[in-house]
Amino acid sequence: MLEFFHRLKNYFVPESHKTDVLLYKKAENIVEASLIGMAFLVLLLPANIYLELTNTLLTNFICVALLVASLFAFKKELPVIIFGNILSFLAFLLVLVATIETGGIYSPVISSFLVAGIIAFLYAGNFLGILWTILIVFTILTFAVLEYVGYKFSSAVIEHKLFFYTMVYVVLLGFVIYLIRFYVNILKNISKRNFLKTEKMEKYNQVLAQQQELIEKKNKELLKLYEDYDRQNKDLLLQKELLQTQNDELNRAYAELIDSVYYTKRIQEALLPSVEVIKPHFRDFMILYKPKEILSGDFYWFAEINQYLFLAVADCTGHGIPGAFMTVIGNDLLNRIIKEDYIFAPAEILKKLDKELHKTLQKESRFKADIISDGMDIALCRIDKESNEINFAGAKRPLFIANEGGVQEIKGSRFGIGGSSVIEKYFEEHRLIYSEDDVFYMSSDGFTDQFGGEYDTKFLTVHFKEKLKLNYHKPLEYQRLYLNELHETWRGYINEQTDDILVVGFRI
């Protein structure tokens, strides 16, 4: 039931709000309030029939119909302020008709005008909330004046007075409890955010203070050195000129190195397939790609051959320049094995990749120092849309499948690709039949190995799976933004990024 309610909320949230976390939460809240209000109105229908409140029953039906229409209009980008005014008007109209039909100023329903005022302040803004409050006060005063001048409102609930009073105050109590829960959740979130920010800032200030002391100490040492050097006169001038020359050479060499690294980055990015090229092959698709340094040791690979789609996520040994070198080799070997050698079985592809990487990196030598033990961990999927089948094989990297049943982790083989191992390696292949509700994820270990949080620990796979379970039904672009924000929040102000991060998600 709770899962159905979450899906219903997500359905009525406008598409333009789903790529921004704050807008999504605000829209999700107003849709939730509308659905709960609609549930209250539906529950009131039998009571109105039992009490024979004909006009109130008709108004109740009209309000339910208009509320449903308003939700569909909100899904089509109806502004929040207009939607808030519609909610206030429907609440005001229903209370007004019920008050007239159940005794005017002496009807307990008149206290329910409070609901329309609160809704106006919450969703229509403070200015319109004040205007609605003025209208409500004026309406109540009008009922009082009519009673004072002798006009008597008929009451259709005299025979069921106790039931009617109980029903009215139970509904009001339910609304107040919902409102209290709503604000308690807001205050909890604000308090938690402030606490985390304060704690992080205190740590950050401590680090800054230590760095400031170190800088001041270094400045004093440099000043003393400068005074000592100044006494040397001509010798110091010669040393200064020599140091300046050396510094210029170092700066020039450093600038050339940085230029080369950035040029290598452009080459590495050019080897990665464009997200816009991959997206048309899937119902929904996202990539979270965050190198630790300028160059990355993680890469993803995609190809369409015959009726198959191939998608791989790889984590190479190291990061920076060594890791980037391995990504180029891995990309080239995958192209050769699949596109040229026409090996399509994922387990056979990984076995061939392991052998080819050994050939590329290792050379026969009696010296142990000549042996290169670098390698990579990889998750590889072969997708056949015609048979709704996925074949998966992994080298130390898993495949996650999220659906209504939770998050299933299909682990890869315990063997990695490459390395110095001389034993025969075995890569297990898993055959899966997928459905439209399944969402698939592959990733390197950078996200789960990130240090942070309150106790400066790793994020861990178990927490990663919990977050996938909570958000798998939402658009993947929203999930990409959410995971990025989650990583930044977990890492905090103090910790550096532990490793390259790569997360790929797709719906078929």
Secondary structure, DSSP 8 states (H G I E B T S, - for coil): -HHHHHHHHHHHS-GGGTTSHHHHHHHHHHHHHHHHHHHHHHHHHHHHHHHT-HHHHHHHHHHHHHHHHHHHHHHTT--HHHHHHHHHHHHHHHHHHHHHHBTGGG-GGGGGHHHHHHHHHHHT-HHHHHHHHHHHHHHHHHHHHHHHTT----BTTSTTHHHHHHHHHHHHHHHHHHHHHHHHHHHHHHHHHHHHHHHHHHHHHHHHHHHHHHHHHHHHHHHHHHHHHHTTTHHHHHHHHHHHHHHHHHHHHHHHHHHHHHHHHHHHHHHS--HHHHGGGSSEEEEEEE-SSSS-SEEEEEEEETTEEEEEEEEESSSHHHHHHHHHHHHHHHIIIIIIS----HHHHHHHHHHHHHHHH----S-GGG----EEEEEEEEEETTTTEEEEEEEB--EEEEETTEEEEE--BS--EESS--S-----EEEEE--TT-EEEEE-STTTT-EETTTTEE--HHHHHHHHHHHTTS-HHHHHHHHHHHHHHHHTTT----S-EEEEEEE-
